[in-house]
Amino acid sequence: MKTFIRNISIITIVSGALLTSCKKDFLNTKPLNQASADITWADPNLSEAFVTEQYNGLHNGEIGGENMDCITDNALYNFGKQDIMEANISPSNLGWVNNTYEWGEMYARVRAANLALENLAKSSLDKTLVDRLKGETYFLRAYFYNQMLRYYGGVPIVKASYALNTPDFTIARNTYAECVDFIISDLDQASTLLQGKTLAKGRATSAAALALKARVLLYAASDLHDIPTAKGKSSVISQFAHPELLGYVDGDRIARWQKAQDAAKAVMALGNYGYMLTLAAPASATDAFTNYQNSYLSRNGGEAEIIFARYFSNSKDEDGAWYGRNNGPNGYHGWTASEPTQNMVDDYEMMDGTKFDWSKPAEAAAPYANRDPRLYASVLYDGAPWKPRTADGAGIDPYNEIQMGTYQTGSASSPVAYFGLDTRNGPIENWNGTRTGYGIRKFMDPNPAIVDQNIRAEVPSPLIRYTEVIFNYVETCLALGQEGEAKIWLNKIRFRSGMPAITDAGDALVQRYRNERNVEMMFEEQRFYDARRWMIAPQTLGNKAKIMKITGVLKPGKTVSTYRYSTDNYNYTYTVQEIDPGVENRTWNDKLYFPPIGRDEINKNNKLVQNPGY
């Protein structure tokens, strides 16, 4: 019994000692998988990691499965109608909002930027590193704010991070002009801090700050954000009680155009960007195709087009690296998610610079012949050559050509209906087939080895490219009456693309510029904003989506066992139709110029003013 009591006493003493010794560790709740703020901002690697994480706010850039052009007249999303295109959005039904414009997502990134700037301001780390990290953060904060500004109009400017003891979390929207000034201030600081710095691919640079500044100021000078002009074009805007949230209610618009021009010229003066823009005459059709493909693949010299981009690595599983799978033809096991419309295809001119015209029999009979080379580099159309088919399609199509129609095989006297591999009636993943009769080629890696649905690609998303800066400069020239200068630079882009010089003047020149911008920058998140800021959305975005139906009928006496495109064997008929309203019934309402702020945000913050029309 004494032995038992003695053992119990020993256990009690030892246990007490152990509890006493580990009491502090037990109460230490510091997470083992996170670094504290004090540690983060005292360590150069952790500080850089914090700033690097902010780049995740770019997500997939422009090359996710659902492209922003799907909420314009340029494209259609294959897997469901878009409420914004049917004017069905509201504060309680925002429809699809790309994550790089979503209110809560962008403000989360703004908060991270504010935290970084607050801590870097008192950092004892090497000044060169601190200045670079501050410069990148100023750029990213400006970028995220501009994403919201061009989507919603003026938004609340939050310059410092909130704390738990902040007395009031509500905040009013700043005016459009105040937001522009704030963003430009951030970009000026970023440009200064990053000047002369060498950074890794995909990180912000001084040039990127200058180029984004040119974009911001161009938008600020545009019709939608000049309230006297906007009121004359929209009753919804004219009746809004707070127009200062949407644009400039007064001031010198010519001065705004001049600021935008000066900003674009500052980028052009850098001299180390641009690809194939020194041609004295149009490139050949073959070279033009290659030029355009290089520019959007950022290869073989086309890298000089990139000012700021989102890059992808095959070693990392990201949705942007699956662009080919997400948007490739279903006959290759792709999903055909974002599809060009016939509206878009019709915008490509003939090689001689004339507008394509369905009323001309020769053009209607061969709608894909003698067109702007950018069409062939951007769109997968019926009969277009493409990659080798996967094993289950190789025997059906040994010629590796896109099949978007309904054809005949067998003999002309006893034909058998054959549905193209890349249609919704084809034998390979027909549920993924195109609805418009087209697929996207732009941003697709042409490497024949990258065809399987399980293979990733490494094509970057060009968030800001040099050609946009040129277009921005051209637009300011047109606004300031400098038509000669505008044509010089516009024709540089056209010559690279194999197209003849533009000689138009007045409004005809403006319309050619707008078409050129849309064709060149298709699927680069330009059309959604251009059509709005020019206030031409009722005539463009409000149009019904047009699609293509193709039939190939065997000519008399012809016999075909395996289909391929051939005008020797087939008579082809091309029929333009409006898409079934059950798929998408497009319409326009002026409230769509500024999408709504979500109901939950309005409920959380009673100082927010909703956009007009909601």
C-alpha positions in Angstrom: 0.0 0.0 0.0 2.8 2.4 0.8 4.5 1.5 -2.5 1.2 2.3 -4.3 0.8 5.7 -2.5 4.5 6.5 -3.2 4.0 5.8 -6.9 0.9 7.9 -7.1 2.8 10.8 -5.5 5.6 10.5 -7.9 3.2 10.5 -10.9 1.4 13.6 -9.4 4.7 15.4 -8.9 6.0 14.6 -12.4 2.6 15.5 -14.0 2.5 18.8 -12.1 6.0 19.6 -13.3 5.2 18.7 -16.8 2.0 20.9 -16.7 3.9 23.8 -15.2 6.7 23.5 -17.8 4.3 23.4 -20.8 1.8 25.9 -19.6 3.2 28.7 -21.7 3.4 26.5 -24.8 -0.2 25.4 -24.3 -1.4 28.9 -24.2 0.7 29.9 -27.2 -1.9 30.1 -30.1 0.5 31.4 -32.7 -0.4 29.4 -35.9 2.4 27.2 -37.2 1.5 27.6 -40.9 1.4 31.5 -40.9 3.9 34.2 -40.2 2.9 37.1 -38.0 2.9 40.7 -39.4 6.0 41.5 -37.3 7.9 38.6 -38.8 6.6 39.2 -42.3 7.7 42.8 -42.7 11.0 42.2 -41.0 12.0 39.5 -43.5 12.7 40.5 -47.1 11.6 37.1 -48.5 8.3 37.2 -46.6 7.7 40.8 -47.5 8.2 39.9 -51.2 5.9 36.9 -50.8 3.1 39.1 -49.4 3.3 41.5 -52.4 3.6 38.6 -54.9 0.4 37.1 -53.6 -1.5 40.2 -54.6 -0.9 39.2 -58.2 -3.4 36.4 -57.7 -6.0 39.1 -58.0 -5.4 39.0 -61.7 -6.8 35.4 -61.8 -6.7 34.1 -65.4 -6.5 37.4 -67.0 -8.4 37.3 -70.2 -8.1 33.7 -71.1 -10.4 31.8 -68.7 -13.1 29.5 -69.9 -15.7 32.3 -70.1 -14.3 35.3 -72.0 -15.6 38.9 -71.4 -16.4 39.1 -75.1 -19.3 36.7 -74.4 -21.2 39.6 -72.8 -20.7 41.6 -76.1 -21.8 41.1 -79.7 -18.4 39.4 -80.4 -19.1 36.0 -78.7 -21.5 33.7 -77.1 -21.0 31.5 -74.0 -21.8 27.9 -74.8 -23.1 26.8 -71.3 -25.9 29.2 -70.5 -27.4 32.5 -71.3 -26.0 35.7 -70.0 -28.4 37.8 -67.9 -26.6 41.0 -68.7 -27.2 40.4 -72.5 -30.9 40.0 -71.8 -31.0 43.1 -69.5 -32.1 40.9 -66.6 -29.4 41.9 -64.1 -30.4 43.6 -60.8 -28.9 44.2 -57.4 -30.2 40.7 -56.4 -29.2 39.1 -59.7 -25.8 40.3 -60.8 -25.5 37.7 -63.5 -22.0 36.6 -64.4 -19.3 39.0 -63.1 -15.7 38.1 -64.0 -13.8 37.7 -60.7 -11.4 40.5 -61.7 -14.3 42.9 -61.5 -16.3 41.4 -58.5 -16.7 44.0 -55.8 -15.7 41.9 -52.8 -12.8 40.3 -54.5 -11.4 43.6 -55.6 -11.7 45.2 -52.2 -10.0 42.2 -50.6 -7.1 43.0 -52.9 -7.2 46.7 -52.1 -7.0 45.8 -48.4 -4.0 43.7 -49.0 -2.4 46.5 -50.9 -3.1 49.0 -48.1 -1.6 46.6 -45.5 1.5 46.3 -47.6 1.9 50.0 -48.1 1.4 50.7 -44.4 4.0 48.2 -43.4 6.5 49.1 -46.1 6.3 52.7 -45.1 8.0 51.9 -41.8 10.1 49.0 -43.0 13.8 48.8 -42.0 14.6 46.5 -45.0 16.9 47.5 -47.9 15.5 50.7 -49.5 15.9 49.3 -53.0 13.7 46.3 -52.2 11.2 48.4 -50.3 10.8 50.9 -53.1 10.3 48.1 -55.7 7.7 46.4 -53.5 5.9 49.7 -52.9 6.0 50.5 -56.6 4.4 47.1 -57.5 1.8 47.6 -54.8 0.8 51.1 -55.9 0.4 49.7 -59.4 -1.7 46.7 -58.3 -3.9 48.9 -56.1 -4.5 51.2 -59.1 -5.2 48.3 -61.3 -7.8 46.8 -59.0 -9.4 50.2 -58.5 -9.6 50.8 -62.2 -11.2 47.4 -62.7 -14.0 48.6 -60.4 -14.1 52.1 -61.8 -14.7 51.1 -65.4 -17.3 48.5 -64.3 -19.3 50.3 -61.7 -18.3 54.0 -62.0 -17.1 55.8 -58.9 -16.4 53.6 -55.9 -15.4 54.2 -52.3 -11.7 55.0 -52.1 -10.3 53.2 -49.1 -6.7 54.4 -48.5 -6.0 52.5 -45.2 -6.7 49.1 -43.8 -9.6 48.7 -41.4 -9.0 47.4 -37.9 -11.3 45.7 -35.5 -11.6 49.0 -33.5 -12.4 51.1 -36.5 -15.5 53.1 -35.3 -17.4 53.1 -38.7 -17.0 50.6 -41.6 -19.5 52.4 -43.8 -18.2 54.7 -46.5 -19.7 56.6 -49.4 -18.8 56.3 -53.1 -16.2 58.8 -54.3 -16.9 60.8 -57.5 -15.7 59.4 -60.8 -13.2 62.3 -61.0 -11.9 61.6 -57.6 -11.3 58.0 -58.4 -9.5 58.9 -61.6 -7.2 61.3 -59.7 -6.5 58.7 -57.0 -5.7 56.0 -59.6 -3.4 58.3 -61.6 -1.6 59.3 -58.4 -0.9 55.7 -57.5 0.3 55.0 -61.1 2.6 58.1 -61.0 4.1 56.8 -57.8 4.4 53.3 -59.2 6.1 54.6 -62.3 8.6 56.6 -60.4 9.4 53.9 -57.9 9.8 51.2 -60.6 11.8 53.2 -63.0 15.1 51.5 -63.9 14.1 48.4 -61.9 14.5 45.0 -63.6 11.7 42.7 -62.6 10.7 39.1 -63.4 8.1 38.4 -66.2 4.6 39.2 -65.1 5.5 41.7 -62.5 4.5 45.4 -62.7 7.0 47.8 -64.3 7.3 51.5 -64.8 6.0 51.1 -68.4 3.0 49.1 -67.2 2.1 52.0 -64.9 2.4 54.5 -67.7 0.3 52.3 -70.1 -2.5 51.8 -67.5 -2.5 55.5 -66.9 -3.1 56.0 -70.7 -6.0 53.6 -70.5 -7.6 55.3 -67.5 -7.3 58.8 -69.0 -8.7 57.6 -72.4 -11.8 56.3 -70.6 -12.1 59.5 -68.6 -12.3 61.5 -71.8 -14.9 59.2 -73.5 -18.6 60.0 -74.2 -19.9 57.8 -71.3 -17.9 59.7 -68.7 -18.6 63.2 -70.1 -21.9 63.7 -68.4 -23.3 66.5 -70.6 -22.7 64.1 -73.6 -23.9 61.0 -71.8 -27.1 62.8 -70.7 -27.9 63.6 -74.3 -27.6 60.0 -75.3 -29.3 58.2 -72.4 -32.4 59.1 -70.5 -31.4 56.7 -67.7 -28.2 58.7 -67.1 -30.0 62.1 -67.5 -32.4 61.3 -64.8 -29.8 60.0 -62.3 -29.5 62.2 -59.2 -25.8 61.6 -58.7 -24.2 61.8 -62.2 -20.9 62.8 -60.6 -20.5 59.1 -59.7 -20.5 58.2 -63.4 -18.3 60.8 -65.0 -17.3 64.5 -65.2 -20.2 66.8 -64.7 -18.2 69.8 -65.9 -14.7 70.8 -66.9 -12.7 71.0 -70.1 -13.1 67.8 -72.1 -10.5 68.8 -74.7 -8.0 69.0 -71.8 -9.0 65.5 -70.8 -8.3 64.3 -74.3 -5.0 66.0 -74.3 -4.0 64.4 -71.0 -4.9 61.0 -72.5 -2.8 61.7 -75.6 0.2 62.8 -73.5 -0.1 59.7 -71.4 -0.1 57.4 -74.5 2.8 59.4 -76.1 4.8 58.8 -72.9 4.6 55.1 -73.4 5.4 55.3 -77.1 8.4 57.4 -76.3 10.0 54.6 -74.3 11.0 53.0 -77.6 11.4 49.4 -76.4 7.9 48.0 -77.2 6.1 47.1 -80.4 6.2 44.4 -82.9 6.4 44.7 -86.7 5.1 48.3 -86.7 7.7 49.8 -89.1 6.4 48.3 -92.4 6.1 50.7 -95.3 3.4 48.5 -97.0 1.1 45.7 -96.1 2.7 42.4 -95.2 1.9 39.4 -97.4 -1.1 37.4 -96.3 1.2 34.6 -95.0 3.4 37.0 -93.1 0.4 38.8 -91.7 -1.0 35.6 -90.3 2.3 34.9 -88.7 2.7 38.4 -87.4 -0.7 38.4 -85.7 -0.2 34.9 -84.2 3.2 35.9 -82.8 1.7 39.0 -81.3 -0.9 37.1 -79.3 1.3 34.2 -78.4 4.1 36.5 -77.3 6.6 34.5 -79.3 9.2 34.9 -82.1 9.5 38.6 -81.5 5.8 39.1 -80.4 7.0 39.4 -76.8 7.7 43.1 -77.6 3.9 43.6 -77.6 3.6 42.7 -74.0 3.6 45.5 -71.4 1.9 43.7 -68.7 0.6 40.1 -68.8 -0.6 37.2 -66.7 1.8 34.2 -67.4 1.1 30.5 -66.9 3.4 27.6 -66.3 2.7 24.0 -67.3 4.0 23.0 -63.9 1.0 24.7 -62.2 -2.6 23.7 -62.6 -4.4 26.9 -63.4 -7.5 27.5 -65.4 -5.8 29.9 -67.8 -3.4 27.1 -68.8 -6.5 25.0 -69.9 -7.6 27.6 -72.4 -7.2 25.1 -75.2 -9.3 22.5 -73.5 -11.9 25.1 -72.3 -12.4 26.7 -75.7 -11.2 24.2 -78.3 -13.5 22.4 -80.7 -15.6 19.5 -79.3 -14.3 17.3 -82.2 -10.9 17.6 -80.4 -12.5 17.0 -77.0 -12.6 20.7 -76.3 -15.5 22.4 -74.6 -16.1 25.3 -77.1 -17.0 27.5 -74.2 -16.5 31.0 -75.7 -17.6 31.1 -79.4 -17.2 34.0 -81.9 -20.5 35.1 -83.3 -21.3 35.8 -87.0 -21.6 39.4 -85.9 -17.9 39.3 -85.1 -16.8 37.4 -88.2 -18.6 39.9 -90.4 -16.4 42.7 -89.0 -13.3 41.3 -90.8 -12.8 43.1 -94.0 -11.9 41.7 -97.4 -8.2 41.7 -98.2 -8.7 44.8 -100.4 -10.0 46.7 -97.4 -13.6 46.7 -98.5 -16.4 45.6 -96.1 -17.6 42.1 -96.4 -21.0 42.0 -98.0 -23.5 39.2 -97.9 -25.5 40.8 -100.7 -22.6 40.1 -103.1 -23.0 36.6 -104.6 -19.3 35.9 -104.9 -18.6 36.8 -101.2 -21.7 35.0 -100.0 -20.7 31.8 -101.8 -17.2 31.8 -100.3 -17.4 33.9 -97.1 -14.0 32.7 -95.7 -12.0 33.5 -98.9 -9.8 36.6 -99.3 -10.5 38.0 -95.9 -8.3 39.9 -93.4 -5.5 37.5 -92.3 -6.4 38.1 -88.7 -9.7 36.2 -89.3 -7.7 33.0 -90.1 -5.4 33.5 -87.1 -8.4 34.3 -84.7 -11.3 32.1 -85.7 -11.8 28.4 -86.4 -14.4 28.3 -89.2 -15.7 25.5 -91.4 -12.8 24.0 -93.5 -10.1 25.7 -91.5 -6.9 23.6 -91.2 -6.1 22.7 -87.6 -4.2 20.2 -85.5 -4.1 16.4 -85.9 -7.3 14.8 -84.5 -7.2 12.7 -81.4 -7.3 8.9 -81.9 -11.1 8.6 -81.9 -11.4 11.3 -84.6 -8.4 10.6 -86.8 -10.1 7.9 -88.9 -13.2 10.1 -89.4 -11.2 13.2 -90.3 -7.6 12.3 -91.5 -7.3 15.7 -93.1 -7.4 17.7 -89.8 -9.9 20.3 -90.9 -12.6 22.0 -88.8 -16.1 20.6 -89.6 -18.9 23.0 -88.6 -21.6 21.9 -91.1 -23.9 19.1 -92.2 -22.7 17.4 -95.3 -23.3 14.4 -97.5 -21.2 11.3 -98.1 -21.7 8.3 -100.4 -22.9 9.1 -103.9 -24.8 12.1 -105.1 -27.6 9.8 -106.3 -27.8 8.1 -102.9 -26.4 10.5 -100.3 -26.0 9.8 -96.6 -26.2 12.7 -94.1 -23.0 13.3 -92.3 -22.7 15.7 -89.3 -19.4 17.5 -88.9 -17.1 16.4 -86.0 -17.2 19.9 -84.5 -21.0 20.3 -84.4 -23.5 19.6 -81.7 -24.6 16.5 -83.8 -21.0 15.2 -84.2 -20.0 11.8 -82.7 -17.4 13.3 -80.3 -18.7 15.1 -77.2 -21.6 16.6 -79.1 -22.9 18.3 -76.0 -19.9 20.6 -76.2 -20.4 21.6 -79.8 -20.5 25.2 -81.1 -23.8 27.0 -81.2 -22.6 29.7 -83.5 -20.8 27.7 -86.1 -17.4 29.0 -85.0 -14.7 28.3 -82.5 -11.9 30.6 -81.2 -8.3 30.1 -82.4 -6.8 33.2 -80.8 -4.6 32.4 -77.8 -4.6 28.7 -78.8 -1.1 27.2 -78.9 -0.7 25.9 -82.5 1.8 23.2 -81.3 0.2 20.0 -82.7 1.3 18.1 -79.6 -1.0 20.3 -77.4 -4.3 18.9 -78.5 -5.3 16.4 -75.8 -7.8 17.6 -73.2 -5.3 16.7 -70.5 -2.4 18.8 -71.7 -1.9 22.4 -70.5 -0.4 25.3 -72.5 1.7 28.3 -71.6 0.2 31.1 -73.6 0.2 34.4 -71.5 -2.8 36.6 -71.2 -1.8 40.1 -72.4 -3.5 42.4 -69.9 -1.9 45.5 -71.5 -0.2 45.3 -74.8 1.5 48.0 -76.9 -1.0 47.9 -79.7 -3.7 49.1 -77.2 -1.5 52.1 -76.4 -1.3 52.9 -80.1 -5.0 52.6 -80.5 -5.5 54.8 -77.5 -3.2 57.4 -79.1 -5.1 57.1 -82.4 -8.4 57.7 -80.6 -7.1 60.9 -78.9 -5.8 62.1 -82.3 -9.3 61.7 -83.8 -10.9 63.5 -80.9 -8.4 66.4 -81.2 -8.8 66.7 -85.0 -5.4 65.2 -85.9 -6.7 62.9 -88.6 -3.4 62.7 -90.5 -1.5 61.5 -87.4 -4.3 59.1 -86.6 -4.0 57.4 -90.0 -0.3 57.1 -89.8 -0.4 55.0 -86.7 -3.6 53.1 -87.6 -2.0 52.0 -90.9 1.1 50.8 -89.0 -1.2 48.2 -87.3 -2.9 47.4 -90.6 0.3 46.9 -92.5 1.5 44.4 -89.9 -1.8 42.6 -90.5 -1.5 42.6 -94.3 -4.3 45.2 -94.8 -4.2 48.2 -97.1 -4.0 51.8 -95.8 -7.1 53.6 -94.6 -7.8 56.9 -96.4 -11.2 57.8 -94.9 -11.9 61.0 -93.2 -14.4 62.4 -90.7 -17.0 60.0 -89.2 -16.0 57.3 -91.7 -12.5 57.3 -90.3 -13.8 57.0 -86.7 -15.9 54.0 -87.7 -12.9 52.3 -89.4 -10.8 52.9 -86.3 -13.5 51.4 -84.1 -13.8 48.3 -86.3 -10.0 48.0 -86.5 -9.7 48.1 -82.7 -12.4 45.5 -82.3 -10.9 43.1 -84.9 -7.3 43.5 -83.6 -8.2 43.2 -79.9 -10.9 40.5 -80.0 -11.1 38.5 -76.8 -8.9 41.1 -74.9 -11.6 42.6 -72.7 -11.9 45.7 -74.9 -15.3 45.4 -76.6 -17.2 45.3 -73.3 -15.9 48.7 -72.4 -15.4 50.3 -75.8 -19.1 49.8 -76.9 -20.2 51.4 -73.6 -17.8 54.3 -73.4 -18.6 55.2 -77.1 -22.3 54.8 -76.2 -22.9 52.6 -79.2 -24.2 49.7 -77.2 -27.8 49.9 -78.3 -26.6 49.4 -81.9 -24.0 46.7 -81.1 -24.3 44.9 -77.8 -28.1 45.0 -78.2 -28.1 43.1 -81.5 -29.3 39.6 -81.6 -26.5 37.1 -81.7 -26.1 35.8 -85.3 -24.9 32.3 -86.1 -23.9 30.3 -89.2 -25.5 27.2 -90.6 -23.6 25.4 -93.3 -24.7 22.6 -95.6 -22.5 20.7 -98.2 -24.4 18.9 -101.0 -22.6 16.5 -103.3 -22.3 17.7 -106.9 -23.9 15.5 -109.5 -21.8 12.5 -110.3 -19.6 12.8 -107.2 -18.9 10.1 -104.7 -17.2 10.6 -101.4 -16.4 8.0 -98.7 -14.6 10.2 -96.2 -15.6 13.9 -95.9 -13.3 16.8 -96.3 -13.9 20.4 -97.4 -13.9 20.5 -101.3 -15.5 22.9 -103.7 -14.8 20.3 -106.4 -17.1 17.8 -104.7 -19.6 20.0 -102.9 -21.9 22.9 -103.3 -21.9 24.8 -100.0 -24.7 26.9 -98.7 -24.0 29.5 -95.9 -27.1 30.7 -94.0 -26.9 33.4 -91.4 -29.5 33.1 -88.6 -30.4 34.7 -85.3 -29.7 32.3 -82.5 -32.7 30.6 -80.9 -34.2 33.0 -78.3 -34.3 30.1 -75.9 -30.5 30.1 -75.9 -30.1 33.8 -75.6 -32.5 36.6 -76.4 -30.3 39.7 -76.5 -31.6 43.1 -75.8 -30.3 46.5 -74.5 -31.3 48.7 -71.7 -29.4 51.9 -70.8 -29.1 50.8 -67.2 -26.5 48.3 -68.5 -24.0 51.1 -69.0 -23.2 50.7 -65.3 -24.0 47.3 -63.8 -25.5 47.2 -60.3 -23.8 47.0 -57.0 -24.9 43.9 -55.2 -27.8 44.1 -52.8 -25.7 42.6 -49.9 -23.1 45.4 -50.3 -25.8 48.0 -50.3 -27.4 46.4 -47.2 -24.0 46.4 -45.4 -23.2 50.0 -46.2 -26.0 52.4 -46.1 -23.9 55.2 -47.5 -23.6 53.5 -50.9 -25.7 55.0 -53.8 -27.0 52.4 -56.3 -26.3 52.9 -60.0 -29.1 54.3 -62.2 -31.9 52.1 -63.5 -31.9 49.6 -60.6 
